[in-house]
Amino acid sequence: TLAVYNSLGQKVAQLSSGYLSAGEHKVVWDASDKASGVYYVMLKSNGHRVVRKALLMK
């Protein structure tokens, strides 16, 4: 699962869910309706979780 959260911890976008085969994948987040600010991108896979901070500037 790949999702984007705002600074309040609310999910604002679900970019991917379900099974993806091993390898490199690309996703596009259409943030045209989102405010500038800090967001968090969370990847969950096989019991692991990785979170990265993202700065959206318009």
mmJSON file of the N, C-alpha and C atoms, coordinates in Angstrom:
{"data_MODEL":{"atom_site":{
"group_PDB":["ATOM","ATOM","ATOM","ATOM","ATOM","ATOM","ATOM","ATOM","ATOM","ATOM","ATOM","ATOM","ATOM","ATOM","ATOM","ATOM","ATOM","ATOM","ATOM","ATOM","ATOM","ATOM","ATOM","ATOM","ATOM","ATOM","ATOM","ATOM","ATOM","ATOM","ATOM","ATOM","ATOM","ATOM","ATOM","ATOM","ATOM","ATOM","ATOM","ATOM","ATOM","ATOM","ATOM","ATOM","ATOM","ATOM","ATOM","ATOM","ATOM","ATOM","ATOM","ATOM","ATOM","ATOM","ATOM","ATOM","ATOM","ATOM","ATOM","ATOM","ATOM","ATOM","ATOM","ATOM","ATOM","ATOM","ATOM","ATOM","ATOM","ATOM","ATOM","ATOM","ATOM","ATOM","ATOM","ATOM","ATOM","ATOM","ATOM","ATOM","ATOM","ATOM","ATOM","ATOM","ATOM","ATOM","ATOM","ATOM","ATOM","ATOM","ATOM","ATOM","ATOM","ATOM","ATOM","ATOM","ATOM","ATOM","ATOM","ATOM","ATOM","ATOM","ATOM","ATOM","ATOM","ATOM","ATOM","ATOM","ATOM","ATOM","ATOM","ATOM","ATOM","ATOM","ATOM","ATOM","ATOM","ATOM","ATOM","ATOM","ATOM","ATOM","ATOM","ATOM","ATOM","ATOM","ATOM","ATOM","ATOM","ATOM","ATOM","ATOM","ATOM","ATOM","ATOM","ATOM","ATOM","ATOM","ATOM","ATOM","ATOM","ATOM","ATOM","ATOM","ATOM","ATOM","ATOM","ATOM","ATOM","ATOM","ATOM","ATOM","ATOM","ATOM","ATOM","ATOM","ATOM","ATOM","ATOM","ATOM","ATOM","ATOM","ATOM","ATOM","ATOM","ATOM","ATOM","ATOM","ATOM","ATOM","ATOM","ATOM","ATOM","ATOM"],
"id":[1,2,3,4,5,6,7,8,9,10,11,12,13,14,15,16,17,18,19,20,21,22,23,24,25,26,27,28,29,30,31,32,33,34,35,36,37,38,39,40,41,42,43,44,45,46,47,48,49,50,51,52,53,54,55,56,57,58,59,60,61,62,63,64,65,66,67,68,69,70,71,72,73,74,75,76,77,78,79,80,81,82,83,84,85,86,87,88,89,90,91,92,93,94,95,96,97,98,99,100,101,102,103,104,105,106,107,108,109,110,111,112,113,114,115,116,117,118,119,120,121,122,123,124,125,126,127,128,129,130,131,132,133,134,135,136,137,138,139,140,141,142,143,144,145,146,147,148,149,150,151,152,153,154,155,156,157,158,159,160,161,162,163,164,165,166,167,168,169,170,171,172,173,174],
"type_symbol":["N","C","C","N","C","C","N","C","C","N","C","C","N","C","C","N","C","C","N","C","C","N","C","C","N","C","C","N","C","C","N","C","C","N","C","C","N","C","C","N","C","C","N","C","C","N","C","C","N","C","C","N","C","C","N","C","C","N","C","C","N","C","C","N","C","C","N","C","C","N","C","C","N","C","C","N","C","C","N","C","C","N","C","C","N","C","C","N","C","C","N","C","C","N","C","C","N","C","C","N","C","C","N","C","C","N","C","C","N","C","C","N","C","C","N","C","C","N","C","C","N","C","C","N","C","C","N","C","C","N","C","C","N","C","C","N","C","C","N","C","C","N","C","C","N","C","C","N","C","C","N","C","C","N","C","C","N","C","C","N","C","C","N","C","C","N","C","C","N","C","C","N","C","C"],
"label_atom_id":["N","CA","C","N","CA","C","N","CA","C","N","CA","C","N","CA","C","N","CA","C","N","CA","C","N","CA","C","N","CA","C","N","CA","C","N","CA","C","N","CA","C","N","CA","C","N","CA","C","N","CA","C","N","CA","C","N","CA","C","N","CA","C","N","CA","C","N","CA","C","N","CA","C","N","CA","C","N","CA","C","N","CA","C","N","CA","C","N","CA","C","N","CA","C","N","CA","C","N","CA","C","N","CA","C","N","CA","C","N","CA","C","N","CA","C","N","CA","C","N","CA","C","N","CA","C","N","CA","C","N","CA","C","N","CA","C","N","CA","C","N","CA","C","N","CA","C","N","CA","C","N","CA","C","N","CA","C","N","CA","C","N","CA","C","N","CA","C","N","CA","C","N","CA","C","N","CA","C","N","CA","C","N","CA","C","N","CA","C","N","CA","C","N","CA","C","N","CA","C","N","CA","C"],
"label_alt_id":[null,null,null,null,null,null,null,null,null,null,null,null,null,null,null,null,null,null,null,null,null,null,null,null,null,null,null,null,null,null,null,null,null,null,null,null,null,null,null,null,null,null,null,null,null,null,null,null,null,null,null,null,null,null,null,null,null,null,null,null,null,null,null,null,null,null,null,null,null,null,null,null,null,null,null,null,null,null,null,null,null,null,null,null,null,null,null,null,null,null,null,null,null,null,null,null,null,null,null,null,null,null,null,null,null,null,null,null,null,null,null,null,null,null,null,null,null,null,null,null,null,null,null,null,null,null,null,null,null,null,null,null,null,null,null,null,null,null,null,null,null,null,null,null,null,null,null,null,null,null,null,null,null,null,null,null,null,null,null,null,null,null,null,null,null,null,null,null,null,null,null,null,null,null],
"label_comp_id":["THR","THR","THR","LEU","LEU","LEU","ALA","ALA","ALA","VAL","VAL","VAL","TYR","TYR","TYR","ASN","ASN","ASN","SER","SER","SER","LEU","LEU","LEU","GLY","GLY","GLY","GLN","GLN","GLN","LYS","LYS","LYS","VAL","VAL","VAL","ALA","ALA","ALA","GLN","GLN","GLN","LEU","LEU","LEU","SER","SER","SER","SER","SER","SER","GLY","GLY","GLY","TYR","TYR","TYR","LEU","LEU","LEU","SER","SER","SER","ALA","ALA","ALA","GLY","GLY","GLY","GLU","GLU","GLU","HIS","HIS","HIS","LYS","LYS","LYS","VAL","VAL","VAL","VAL","VAL","VAL","TRP","TRP","TRP","ASP","ASP","ASP","ALA","ALA","ALA","SER","SER","SER","ASP","ASP","ASP","LYS","LYS","LYS","ALA","ALA","ALA","SER","SER","SER","GLY","GLY","GLY","VAL","VAL","VAL","TYR","TYR","TYR","TYR","TYR","TYR","VAL","VAL","VAL","MET","MET","MET","LEU","LEU","LEU","LYS","LYS","LYS","SER","SER","SER","ASN","ASN","ASN","GLY","GLY","GLY","HIS","HIS","HIS","ARG","ARG","ARG","VAL","VAL","VAL","VAL","VAL","VAL","ARG","ARG","ARG","LYS","LYS","LYS","ALA","ALA","ALA","LEU","LEU","LEU","LEU","LEU","LEU","MET","MET","MET","LYS","LYS","LYS"],
"label_asym_id":["A","A","A","A","A","A","A","A","A","A","A","A","A","A","A","A","A","A","A","A","A","A","A","A","A","A","A","A","A","A","A","A","A","A","A","A","A","A","A","A","A","A","A","A","A","A","A","A","A","A","A","A","A","A","A","A","A","A","A","A","A","A","A","A","A","A","A","A","A","A","A","A","A","A","A","A","A","A","A","A","A","A","A","A","A","A","A","A","A","A","A","A","A","A","A","A","A","A","A","A","A","A","A","A","A","A","A","A","A","A","A","A","A","A","A","A","A","A","A","A","A","A","A","A","A","A","A","A","A","A","A","A","A","A","A","A","A","A","A","A","A","A","A","A","A","A","A","A","A","A","A","A","A","A","A","A","A","A","A","A","A","A","A","A","A","A","A","A","A","A","A","A","A","A"],
"label_entity_id":["1","1","1","1","1","1","1","1","1","1","1","1","1","1","1","1","1","1","1","1","1","1","1","1","1","1","1","1","1","1","1","1","1","1","1","1","1","1","1","1","1","1","1","1","1","1","1","1","1","1","1","1","1","1","1","1","1","1","1","1","1","1","1","1","1","1","1","1","1","1","1","1","1","1","1","1","1","1","1","1","1","1","1","1","1","1","1","1","1","1","1","1","1","1","1","1","1","1","1","1","1","1","1","1","1","1","1","1","1","1","1","1","1","1","1","1","1","1","1","1","1","1","1","1","1","1","1","1","1","1","1","1","1","1","1","1","1","1","1","1","1","1","1","1","1","1","1","1","1","1","1","1","1","1","1","1","1","1","1","1","1","1","1","1","1","1","1","1","1","1","1","1","1","1"],
"label_seq_id":[1,1,1,2,2,2,3,3,3,4,4,4,5,5,5,6,6,6,7,7,7,8,8,8,9,9,9,10,10,10,11,11,11,12,12,12,13,13,13,14,14,14,15,15,15,16,16,16,17,17,17,18,18,18,19,19,19,20,20,20,21,21,21,22,22,22,23,23,23,24,24,24,25,25,25,26,26,26,27,27,27,28,28,28,29,29,29,30,30,30,31,31,31,32,32,32,33,33,33,34,34,34,35,35,35,36,36,36,37,37,37,38,38,38,39,39,39,40,40,40,41,41,41,42,42,42,43,43,43,44,44,44,45,45,45,46,46,46,47,47,47,48,48,48,49,49,49,50,50,50,51,51,51,52,52,52,53,53,53,54,54,54,55,55,55,56,56,56,57,57,57,58,58,58],
"pdbx_PDB_ins_code":[null,null,null,null,null,null,null,null,null,null,null,null,null,null,null,null,null,null,null,null,null,null,null,null,null,null,null,null,null,null,null,null,null,null,null,null,null,null,null,null,null,null,null,null,null,null,null,null,null,null,null,null,null,null,null,null,null,null,null,null,null,null,null,null,null,null,null,null,null,null,null,null,null,null,null,null,null,null,null,null,null,null,null,null,null,null,null,null,null,null,null,null,null,null,null,null,null,null,null,null,null,null,null,null,null,null,null,null,null,null,null,null,null,null,null,null,null,null,null,null,null,null,null,null,null,null,null,null,null,null,null,null,null,null,null,null,null,null,null,null,null,null,null,null,null,null,null,null,null,null,null,null,null,null,null,null,null,null,null,null,null,null,null,null,null,null,null,null,null,null,null,null,null,null],
"Cartn_x":[0.844,0.0,0.888,0.548,1.264,0.23,0.38,-0.608,0.084,-0.653,-0.153,-1.027,-0.373,-1.063,-0.679,-1.606,-1.291,-0.645,-0.325,0.373,-0.498,-1.81,-2.72,-2.898,-2.242,-2.346,-3.533,-4.202,-5.355,-4.889,-5.423,-5.064,-5.696,-4.875,-5.374,-5.308,-4.567,-4.481,-4.049,-4.659,-4.261,-3.662,-2.355,-1.675,-1.585,-1.555,-1.446,-1.909,-2.579,-2.954,-2.976,-2.822,-2.815,-1.421,-1.349,-0.077,0.563,1.861,2.674,3.839,4.184,5.315,6.613,7.62,8.92,9.469,10.133,10.72,10.474,10.762,10.614,9.251,8.58,7.254,7.209,6.393,6.222,4.747,4.483,3.121,3.154,2.023,1.901,0.826,1.147,0.179,-0.295,-1.566,-2.165,-2.568,-1.726,-1.96,-2.496,-3.109,-3.589,-4.652,-5.35,-6.396,-5.926,-4.628,-4.082,-3.318,-3.31,-2.606,-1.109,-0.333,1.108,1.346,2.39,2.705,3.442,3.55,4.256,3.269,3.668,2.881,3.808,3.219,3.987,3.534,4.492,4.213,4.582,3.6,3.821,3.685,4.7,4.701,4.627,3.612,3.477,3.584,4.435,4.622,5.14,4.473,4.917,5.265,4.424,4.651,5.663,6.21,7.167,6.491,6.993,6.436,7.578,7.516,8.503,7.739,8.143,7.493,8.543,8.198,9.086,8.305,8.979,8.375,8.477,7.412,7.402,6.899,7.517,7.107,6.448,5.189,4.449,4.459,5.026,5.084,4.41,3.51,2.799,3.182],
"Cartn_y":[-1.179,0.0,1.24,2.196,3.468,4.573,5.393,6.429,7.716,8.825,10.144,10.661,11.208,11.737,13.195,13.977,15.366,15.443,16.637,16.801,16.454,16.292,15.879,14.365,13.669,12.219,11.701,12.585,12.18,11.726,10.589,10.099,11.007,11.547,12.445,11.823,10.713,10.034,8.586,7.702,6.291,6.089,5.904,5.848,4.44,3.455,2.072,1.162,0.096,-0.917,-2.263,-3.293,-4.614,-5.05,-6.151,-6.789,-6.164,-5.915,-5.511,-6.485,-6.885,-7.793,-7.096,-7.886,-7.333,-6.489,-5.395,-4.542,-3.081,-2.257,-0.812,-0.397,0.454,0.935,2.446,3.107,4.552,4.86,5.859,6.348,7.866,8.446,9.899,10.351,11.343,11.916,13.236,13.302,14.547,15.356,16.287,17.092,18.47,18.605,19.913,20.498,19.635,20.124,20.188,20.013,20.028,21.322,21.74,22.963,22.697,23.744,23.633,23.25,22.502,22.123,20.807,20.289,19.038,17.882,16.839,15.61,14.444,13.321,12.114,11.001,10.357,9.251,7.969,7.065,5.827,4.622,3.777,2.52,1.387,0.534,-0.649,-1.876,-2.824,-4.045,-5.163,-6.276,-7.474,-7.185,-6.428,-6.14,-5.045,-4.447,-3.347,-2.035,-0.955,0.369,1.362,2.158,3.21,4.507,5.554,6.861,7.886,8.715,9.794,11.103,12.174,13.504,14.064,14.732,15.374,16.802,17.72,19.12,19.476,19.887,20.304,21.826,22.362,23.814,24.168,25.116,25.545,26.959],
"Cartn_z":[0.0,0.0,0.0,-0.827,-0.883,-0.732,0.314,0.599,1.031,0.914,1.303,2.44,3.47,4.643,4.845,5.401,5.714,7.093,7.544,8.818,10.019,9.807,10.876,10.918,10.008,9.966,9.182,8.456,7.647,6.274,5.824,4.497,3.452,2.55,1.509,0.124,-0.008,-1.308,-1.105,-1.873,-1.932,-3.314,-3.386,-4.676,-5.231,-4.352,-4.802,-3.681,-4.036,-3.054,-3.76,-2.994,-3.596,-3.984,-4.678,-5.009,-6.243,-6.141,-7.288,-7.378,-8.57,-8.748,-8.351,-8.063,-7.69,-8.831,-8.481,-9.501,-9.211,-10.163,-10.036,-10.556,-9.789,-10.174,-9.998,-10.777,-10.672,-10.476,-9.642,-9.447,-9.555,-9.878,-9.982,-9.009,-8.208,-7.282,-7.865,-8.219,-8.695,-7.468,-7.075,-5.879,-6.232,-7.388,-7.839,-6.912,-6.177,-5.276,-3.823,-3.591,-2.233,-1.989,-0.73,-0.342,-0.236,-0.418,-0.184,1.269,1.515,2.887,2.951,4.171,4.421,4.362,3.668,3.566,3.869,4.188,4.484,3.555,2.913,2.004,2.747,2.875,3.609,2.687,2.715,1.971,2.981,2.855,3.705,2.817,3.242,2.461,3.356,3.326,4.066,5.518,6.209,7.616,7.888,6.868,7.018,6.641,7.212,6.925,6.773,5.704,5.461,5.245,5.956,5.84,5.435,4.471,4.031,4.001,4.4,4.376,2.963,2.521,1.203,1.374,0.673,0.721,-0.599,-0.535,-1.726,-1.775,-2.854,-3.028,-4.342,-4.293,-5.502,-5.85],
"occupancy":[1.0,1.0,1.0,1.0,1.0,1.0,1.0,1.0,1.0,1.0,1.0,1.0,1.0,1.0,1.0,1.0,1.0,1.0,1.0,1.0,1.0,1.0,1.0,1.0,1.0,1.0,1.0,1.0,1.0,1.0,1.0,1.0,1.0,1.0,1.0,1.0,1.0,1.0,1.0,1.0,1.0,1.0,1.0,1.0,1.0,1.0,1.0,1.0,1.0,1.0,1.0,1.0,1.0,1.0,1.0,1.0,1.0,1.0,1.0,1.0,1.0,1.0,1.0,1.0,1.0,1.0,1.0,1.0,1.0,1.0,1.0,1.0,1.0,1.0,1.0,1.0,1.0,1.0,1.0,1.0,1.0,1.0,1.0,1.0,1.0,1.0,1.0,1.0,1.0,1.0,1.0,1.0,1.0,1.0,1.0,1.0,1.0,1.0,1.0,1.0,1.0,1.0,1.0,1.0,1.0,1.0,1.0,1.0,1.0,1.0,1.0,1.0,1.0,1.0,1.0,1.0,1.0,1.0,1.0,1.0,1.0,1.0,1.0,1.0,1.0,1.0,1.0,1.0,1.0,1.0,1.0,1.0,1.0,1.0,1.0,1.0,1.0,1.0,1.0,1.0,1.0,1.0,1.0,1.0,1.0,1.0,1.0,1.0,1.0,1.0,1.0,1.0,1.0,1.0,1.0,1.0,1.0,1.0,1.0,1.0,1.0,1.0,1.0,1.0,1.0,1.0,1.0,1.0,1.0,1.0,1.0,1.0,1.0,1.0],
"B_iso_or_equiv":[0.0,0.0,0.0,0.0,0.0,0.0,0.0,0.0,0.0,0.0,0.0,0.0,0.0,0.0,0.0,0.0,0.0,0.0,0.0,0.0,0.0,0.0,0.0,0.0,0.0,0.0,0.0,0.0,0.0,0.0,0.0,0.0,0.0,0.0,0.0,0.0,0.0,0.0,0.0,0.0,0.0,0.0,0.0,0.0,0.0,0.0,0.0,0.0,0.0,0.0,0.0,0.0,0.0,0.0,0.0,0.0,0.0,0.0,0.0,0.0,0.0,0.0,0.0,0.0,0.0,0.0,0.0,0.0,0.0,0.0,0.0,0.0,0.0,0.0,0.0,0.0,0.0,0.0,0.0,0.0,0.0,0.0,0.0,0.0,0.0,0.0,0.0,0.0,0.0,0.0,0.0,0.0,0.0,0.0,0.0,0.0,0.0,0.0,0.0,0.0,0.0,0.0,0.0,0.0,0.0,0.0,0.0,0.0,0.0,0.0,0.0,0.0,0.0,0.0,0.0,0.0,0.0,0.0,0.0,0.0,0.0,0.0,0.0,0.0,0.0,0.0,0.0,0.0,0.0,0.0,0.0,0.0,0.0,0.0,0.0,0.0,0.0,0.0,0.0,0.0,0.0,0.0,0.0,0.0,0.0,0.0,0.0,0.0,0.0,0.0,0.0,0.0,0.0,0.0,0.0,0.0,0.0,0.0,0.0,0.0,0.0,0.0,0.0,0.0,0.0,0.0,0.0,0.0,0.0,0.0,0.0,0.0,0.0,0.0],
"pdbx_formal_charge":[null,null,null,null,null,null,null,null,null,null,null,null,null,null,null,null,null,null,null,null,null,null,null,null,null,null,null,null,null,null,null,null,null,null,null,null,null,null,null,null,null,null,null,null,null,null,null,null,null,null,null,null,null,null,null,null,null,null,null,null,null,null,null,null,null,null,null,null,null,null,null,null,null,null,null,null,null,null,null,null,null,null,null,null,null,null,null,null,null,null,null,null,null,null,null,null,null,null,null,null,null,null,null,null,null,null,null,null,null,null,null,null,null,null,null,null,null,null,null,null,null,null,null,null,null,null,null,null,null,null,null,null,null,null,null,null,null,null,null,null,null,null,null,null,null,null,null,null,null,null,null,null,null,null,null,null,null,null,null,null,null,null,null,null,null,null,null,null,null,null,null,null,null,null],
"auth_seq_id":[1,1,1,2,2,2,3,3,3,4,4,4,5,5,5,6,6,6,7,7,7,8,8,8,9,9,9,10,10,10,11,11,11,12,12,12,13,13,13,14,14,14,15,15,15,16,16,16,17,17,17,18,18,18,19,19,19,20,20,20,21,21,21,22,22,22,23,23,23,24,24,24,25,25,25,26,26,26,27,27,27,28,28,28,29,29,29,30,30,30,31,31,31,32,32,32,33,33,33,34,34,34,35,35,35,36,36,36,37,37,37,38,38,38,39,39,39,40,40,40,41,41,41,42,42,42,43,43,43,44,44,44,45,45,45,46,46,46,47,47,47,48,48,48,49,49,49,50,50,50,51,51,51,52,52,52,53,53,53,54,54,54,55,55,55,56,56,56,57,57,57,58,58,58],
"auth_comp_id":["THR","THR","THR","LEU","LEU","LEU","ALA","ALA","ALA","VAL","VAL","VAL","TYR","TYR","TYR","ASN","ASN","ASN","SER","SER","SER","LEU","LEU","LEU","GLY","GLY","GLY","GLN","GLN","GLN","LYS","LYS","LYS","VAL","VAL","VAL","ALA","ALA","ALA","GLN","GLN","GLN","LEU","LEU","LEU","SER","SER","SER","SER","SER","SER","GLY","GLY","GLY","TYR","TYR","TYR","LEU","LEU","LEU","SER","SER","SER","ALA","ALA","ALA","GLY","GLY","GLY","GLU","GLU","GLU","HIS","HIS","HIS","LYS","LYS","LYS","VAL","VAL","VAL","VAL","VAL","VAL","TRP","TRP","TRP","ASP","ASP","ASP","ALA","ALA","ALA","SER","SER","SER","ASP","ASP","ASP","LYS","LYS","LYS","ALA","ALA","ALA","SER","SER","SER","GLY","GLY","GLY","VAL","VAL","VAL","TYR","TYR","TYR","TYR","TYR","TYR","VAL","VAL","VAL","MET","MET","MET","LEU","LEU","LEU","LYS","LYS","LYS","SER","SER","SER","ASN","ASN","ASN","GLY","GLY","GLY","HIS","HIS","HIS","ARG","ARG","ARG","VAL","VAL","VAL","VAL","VAL","VAL","ARG","ARG","ARG","LYS","LYS","LYS","ALA","ALA","ALA","LEU","LEU","LEU","LEU","LEU","LEU","MET","MET","MET","LYS","LYS","LYS"],
"auth_asym_id":["A","A","A","A","A","A","A","A","A","A","A","A","A","A","A","A","A","A","A","A","A","A","A","A","A","A","A","A","A","A","A","A","A","A","A","A","A","A","A","A","A","A","A","A","A","A","A","A","A","A","A","A","A","A","A","A","A","A","A","A","A","A","A","A","A","A","A","A","A","A","A","A","A","A","A","A","A","A","A","A","A","A","A","A","A","A","A","A","A","A","A","A","A","A","A","A","A","A","A","A","A","A","A","A","A","A","A","A","A","A","A","A","A","A","A","A","A","A","A","A","A","A","A","A","A","A","A","A","A","A","A","A","A","A","A","A","A","A","A","A","A","A","A","A","A","A","A","A","A","A","A","A","A","A","A","A","A","A","A","A","A","A","A","A","A","A","A","A","A","A","A","A","A","A"],
"auth_atom_id":["N","CA","C","N","CA","C","N","CA","C","N","CA","C","N","CA","C","N","CA","C","N","CA","C","N","CA","C","N","CA","C","N","CA","C","N","CA","C","N","CA","C","N","CA","C","N","CA","C","N","CA","C","N","CA","C","N","CA","C","N","CA","C","N","CA","C","N","CA","C","N","CA","C","N","CA","C","N","CA","C","N","CA","C","N","CA","C","N","CA","C","N","CA","C","N","CA","C","N","CA","C","N","CA","C","N","CA","C","N","CA","C","N","CA","C","N","CA","C","N","CA","C","N","CA","C","N","CA","C","N","CA","C","N","CA","C","N","CA","C","N","CA","C","N","CA","C","N","CA","C","N","CA","C","N","CA","C","N","CA","C","N","CA","C","N","CA","C","N","CA","C","N","CA","C","N","CA","C","N","CA","C","N","CA","C","N","CA","C","N","CA","C","N","CA","C","N","CA","C","N","CA","C"],
"pdbx_PDB_model_num":[1,1,1,1,1,1,1,1,1,1,1,1,1,1,1,1,1,1,1,1,1,1,1,1,1,1,1,1,1,1,1,1,1,1,1,1,1,1,1,1,1,1,1,1,1,1,1,1,1,1,1,1,1,1,1,1,1,1,1,1,1,1,1,1,1,1,1,1,1,1,1,1,1,1,1,1,1,1,1,1,1,1,1,1,1,1,1,1,1,1,1,1,1,1,1,1,1,1,1,1,1,1,1,1,1,1,1,1,1,1,1,1,1,1,1,1,1,1,1,1,1,1,1,1,1,1,1,1,1,1,1,1,1,1,1,1,1,1,1,1,1,1,1,1,1,1,1,1,1,1,1,1,1,1,1,1,1,1,1,1,1,1,1,1,1,1,1,1,1,1,1,1,1,1]
}}}
